[in-house]
Amino acid sequence: MTTSPATSASSQQATIEAALLVLKSMGLSVDDLIVAPSSRPPVPTFAEYIPVVAATVTPGTLRAYRPYWKRTVDQWGERRLDEPTPSEIKQLVAYVKAARALFLTRKSAFDSNRMGPRQVLSSQVKGTFSLIPVAAAYSRRSRG
């Protein structure tokens, strides 16, 4: 379906009228927008802003978010908060998830090599491994 120039012009006029109505409800005019001062303070960088946020959160929140904030500063530290595009944010999320998965895989392999006294690595019939509690076995051994 194509629109005629007349339909397009009337649609644009309706949009302009709606915008003027919104401005009026806010107590503004078009002139206010044109002469508005543009002396806003600059948007901070990630390296400047993340420490400010970190200083205001609880220790538990800091512990949970610190690794992600560190990766963000490592990747985007000198960028302003308003610079990243949605696709760049998705890329950073994918990077962080991949790094986290790698960390957990390595941690899991490390932890399975040094089991605590309450768990042992046990082979099941299917050939998979699972952790089973063995507190009773340890207590029997200690009795003699």
C-alpha positions in Angstrom: 0.0 0.0 0.0 1.4 3.4 -1.0 0.5 6.7 0.6 -0.2 9.8 -1.4 1.7 13.0 -0.7 -1.5 14.5 0.7 -1.8 11.7 3.2 1.8 11.9 4.2 1.6 15.7 4.7 -1.5 15.4 6.8 0.1 12.7 8.9 3.2 14.8 9.4 1.0 17.8 10.4 -0.8 15.6 13.0 2.6 14.6 14.4 3.7 18.2 14.7 0.4 19.2 16.4 0.8 16.4 18.8 4.4 17.5 19.6 3.3 21.1 20.1 0.6 19.8 22.5 3.1 17.9 24.5 5.4 20.9 24.7 2.6 23.1 25.8 1.6 20.6 28.5 5.2 20.8 29.8 5.1 24.6 29.8 7.6 24.8 26.9 7.6 26.4 23.4 9.6 25.6 20.3 11.7 28.7 21.1 12.6 27.3 24.5 14.1 24.3 22.7 16.0 26.4 20.3 17.6 28.7 22.8 18.0 26.1 25.6 21.5 26.3 27.1 23.7 23.4 26.0 26.1 23.8 28.9 25.4 20.4 30.5 28.2 18.8 32.4 29.9 16.1 30.4 28.7 12.5 30.8 31.1 10.6 32.9 33.2 7.7 31.7 32.7 4.1 32.9 36.0 4.4 34.8 34.8 7.5 36.6 31.2 6.4 37.3 31.6 2.7 38.4 33.6 3.6 41.5 30.9 6.1 42.5 28.2 3.4 42.3 30.4 0.8 44.0 30.8 3.2 47.0 27.1 3.3 47.5 26.1 -0.4 47.5 26.1 -3.0 50.2 29.1 -5.4 50.6 27.1 -8.3 49.3 26.0 -6.3 46.2 29.6 -5.2 45.7 30.9 -8.8 45.9 28.3 -9.9 43.3 28.8 -7.1 40.8 32.5 -6.3 41.2 33.7 -8.9 38.6 31.3 -7.5 36.0 32.1 -3.9 36.8 35.8 -4.7 36.5 35.2 -6.3 33.0 33.2 -3.2 32.0 35.9 -0.9 33.0 38.6 -3.1 31.3 36.6 -3.0 28.1 35.0 0.5 28.1 36.8 2.4 30.9 37.5 5.6 28.8 34.1 5.6 27.1 31.3 7.8 28.2 28.1 6.2 29.6 26.1 7.4 26.7 28.4 6.0 24.0 27.7 2.2 23.7 25.1 1.2 21.3 22.6 -1.6 22.0 24.6 -4.0 19.8 27.8 -3.2 21.7 26.1 -3.9 25.0 25.0 -7.3 23.7 28.6 -8.0 22.6 29.9 -7.1 26.0 27.3 -9.3 27.7 28.2 -12.2 25.4 31.9 -11.6 26.2 31.3 -11.6 30.0 29.1 -14.7 29.8 31.8 -16.6 27.8 34.5 -15.5 30.3 32.3 -16.6 33.2 31.6 -20.0 31.6 35.3 -20.5 31.1 36.1 -19.5 34.7 33.4 -21.9 36.1 34.7 -24.8 33.9 38.2 -24.3 35.1 37.1 -23.8 38.7 35.0 -27.0 38.5 38.0 -29.0 37.2 40.2 -27.6 40.0 37.6 -28.2 42.7 37.1 -31.8 41.6 40.8 -32.5 42.1 40.7 -31.4 45.8 37.5 -32.8 47.4 36.6 -31.8 50.9 36.2 -34.4 53.7 32.4 -34.4 53.2 32.4 -35.3 49.5 34.1 -37.8 47.3 34.0 -38.3 43.6 32.0 -41.4 42.8 31.6 -43.2 39.5 28.0 -44.2 38.6 27.0 -47.1 36.4 26.4 -44.8 33.4 30.0 -43.6 33.6 29.1 -40.1 34.8 30.3 -38.6 38.0 28.4 -37.3 41.0 29.3 -36.0 44.5 28.0 -38.1 47.4 28.2 -37.3 51.1 30.5 -39.6 53.0 30.5 -38.1 56.5 29.5 -41.5 57.9 32.5 -43.2 56.2 34.9 -40.7 57.7 33.4 -41.1 61.1 33.7 -44.9 60.9 37.3 -44.6 59.9 38.1 -42.2 62.8 36.7 -44.7 65.3 39.2 -47.2 64.4 
